[in-house]
Amino acid sequence: MIITCGVNVFTAEVEATIVTRPDVLECAVVGVPDDKRGEALRAPRWAGRDRSVG
């Protein structure tokens, strides 16, 4: 769970929404320190369904 702007955000829910996109194979959402929000969400870009990692 990440707290941003005083709101509890469950990373699993955000990840579940992101992977519904047809071009996303998997993702991970993390919280990073943010001076204004407390924490901010970050989802690193990973290879999608039509791309290869290498």
C-alpha positions in Angstrom: 0.0 0.0 0.0 1.2 3.5 -0.8 -0.1 6.7 0.8 -0.2 9.6 -1.7 -1.9 12.9 -0.9 -3.4 11.2 2.2 -5.1 8.5 0.2 -4.3 4.8 0.6 -3.5 3.3 -2.8 -3.2 -0.5 -3.2 -0.5 -1.2 -5.7 -2.1 -4.5 -6.7 -5.2 -2.7 -7.9 -3.2 -0.3 -10.0 -1.1 -3.2 -11.4 -4.3 -5.1 -12.3 -5.6 -2.0 -14.2 -2.3 -1.5 -16.1 -2.1 -5.1 -17.3 -5.5 -4.9 -18.9 -3.9 -3.0 -21.7 -3.2 -5.3 -24.6 0.4 -4.0 -25.0 1.4 -4.8 -21.4 2.5 -8.2 -20.4 3.4 -7.5 -16.7 4.2 -4.6 -14.5 5.1 -3.5 -11.0 4.0 -0.4 -9.2 6.2 1.1 -6.4 6.0 4.2 -4.2 8.8 6.7 -4.4 9.3 9.7 -2.0 7.6 12.9 -3.2 7.9 16.2 -1.4 4.3 17.3 -2.3 2.4 14.0 -2.1 4.4 12.0 0.5 4.7 9.2 -2.0 4.2 9.0 -5.7 3.4 6.0 -7.9 5.9 4.7 -10.4 5.4 1.8 -12.8 8.6 1.0 -14.7 8.2 0.2 -18.4 8.7 -3.4 -19.2 8.5 -5.3 -22.5 5.0 -5.7 -23.8 3.3 -8.6 -25.6 4.7 -7.6 -29.0 8.2 -6.7 -27.8 11.2 -8.7 -26.7 13.6 -7.9 -23.8 17.2 -8.0 -24.8 
